[in-house]
Amino acid sequence: MTFLEVRDVEKYFGTNHVLKGITLDVDEHQVICLIGASGSGKSTLLRCINGLEAIQAGSITIDDLEVTQEESRLNFLRRYVGIVFQSFNLFPHKTVLENVTLAPRKVLMKSREEAEAIAEPWLTRIGLWEKRNDYPDRLSGGQQQRVAIARALSMQPKLLLLDEITSALDPELVGEVLTMVQELAAEGMTMLLATHEMGFARDCASSVVFLHQGVLLEQGTPDQIFTNPTCEPTQQFLKRVIEAKRI
């Protein structure tokens, strides 16, 4: 069943045409990886889907509801679509537990006890329940990113958007975050993620989408995209990735 439909989406920042007629479907339980060079539009597309950026043309439909800038629909959207950013964006003045329970309390109107009951299994799963009363600056980058994922999951989203979530991490911390994402994929979480981790995209994605200068240039299975790409820009991009030993 298709959960997310993106149709002919156009996005401008001033005169900069960032997204050019993007059309994309994401079915329930799929893991779609967006790949492409920096500036190709991956992060902007995710932000448009989550309502953080307004689109100038086209439509975005989530669970049969067209998303607009109407406040009521944005509230629905943000209740069922979680997003995790590359820079963690944890509240530095709140503890780990407060970060994870804030949205369930404010958006889902859960009591403190209910929100903590939701947070505990997620923080236990990522090995950070014992650090629930610590502040983010006491955690490593990998730990902070796992808390950010747990925070998004505490809203029990139907769709999880991940925006280059390993880009700000030291290399030795990348694995622990990707392992968590792999586990979520195996459990059937519907995910759309922008990533430079080609090995992860090859091993875990249902489908890989190549964006080039704001255009969805090519889409296919990981085997199709990584073994036999049809478009020259895709071929050139993957050649650079291979030369840099990132796959």
Secondary structure, 3 states (H helix, E strand, C coil): CEEEEEEEEEEEECCEEEEEEEEEEEECCCEEEEECCCCCCHHHHHHHHCCCCCCCEEEEEECCEECCCCHHHHHHHHHHEEEECCCCCCCCCCCHHHHHHHHHHHCCCCCHHHHHHHHHHHHHHCCCHHHCCCCHHHCCHHHHHHHHHHHHHCCCCCEEEEECCCCCCCHHHHHHHHHHHHHHHHCCCEEEEECCCHHHHHHHCCEEEEEECCEEEEEECHHHHHHCCCCHHHHHHHHHHHHCCCC
